[in-house]
Amino acid sequence: MKNYKTFEEIEFDLKRLSLERQIAIEELKGVKGEIKEDLKPSVWLQTIWKYAHKYEAIMLLKKIIR
């Protein structure tokens, strides 16, 4: 626990903590936006499409090797 000698020290720390809190809130808003973007159906379809192509390429290679 910090011991304060003046009210200015207390006010300074309160202001610093308030700014840190505001920064954290803005960072959370950014993360929320990223998650919202990642959960869009178009992103899911792109991911499924990508894995489908990889699977298709593997199956084609197996047929070629046999």
matplotlib code that plots the C-alpha trace (Angstrom):
import matplotlib.pyplot as plt

x = [0.0, 1.3, 1.5, 0.7, 2.2, 0.2, -3.2, -1.4, 0.1, -3.3, -4.9, -2.0, -2.4, -6.2, -5.8, -3.2, -5.5, -8.4, -6.5, -5.2, -8.9, -10.0, -7.1, -8.2, -11.8, -10.7, -8.6, -11.5, -13.7, -11.0, -10.9, -14.7, -14.7, -12.1, -14.1, -17.3, -15.5, -14.1, -17.6, -19.2, -20.5, -18.3, -15.2, -16.5, -17.2, -13.7, -12.2, -14.3, -13.4, -9.7, -9.8, -11.9, -9.3, -6.5, -8.5, -9.2, -5.5, -4.5, -7.1, -5.8, -2.2, -3.3, -5.0, -1.9, 0.4, -1.7]
y = [0.0, 3.4, 6.2, 9.6, 12.9, 15.4, 15.6, 16.3, 12.8, 11.3, 13.3, 12.4, 8.7, 8.9, 10.7, 8.1, 5.2, 6.8, 7.1, 3.5, 2.4, 4.4, 2.8, -0.7, 0.0, 1.1, -2.0, -4.1, -2.4, -3.2, -6.9, -7.0, -5.7, -8.3, -11.1, -9.8, -9.7, -13.3, -14.7, -13.4, -16.2, -15.0, -15.7, -19.2, -20.0, -18.9, -21.1, -24.1, -23.4, -23.3, -26.6, -28.2, -27.3, -28.8, -32.0, -32.2, -31.7, -34.5, -36.9, -36.1, -36.8, -40.1, -41.1, -40.1, -42.1, -45.3]
z = [0.0, -1.0, 1.5, 0.1, 1.4, -0.5, -2.2, -5.4, -5.3, -4.8, -7.6, -9.9, -9.2, -9.6, -13.0, -14.1, -13.1, -14.8, -18.1, -17.8, -17.3, -20.4, -22.4, -21.3, -22.3, -25.8, -26.2, -25.2, -27.8, -30.4, -29.4, -29.4, -33.0, -34.0, -32.5, -34.2, -37.5, -37.0, -36.3, -39.6, -41.8, -44.7, -42.7, -41.7, -45.4, -46.4, -43.8, -44.8, -48.4, -47.7, -45.8, -48.5, -51.1, -48.9, -48.4, -52.1, -52.9, -50.5, -52.0, -55.5, -54.4, -53.0, -56.2, -58.2, -56.0, -56.2]

ax = plt.figure().add_subplot(projection="3d")
ax.plot(x, y, z, "-o")
ax.set_aspect("equal")
plt.show()
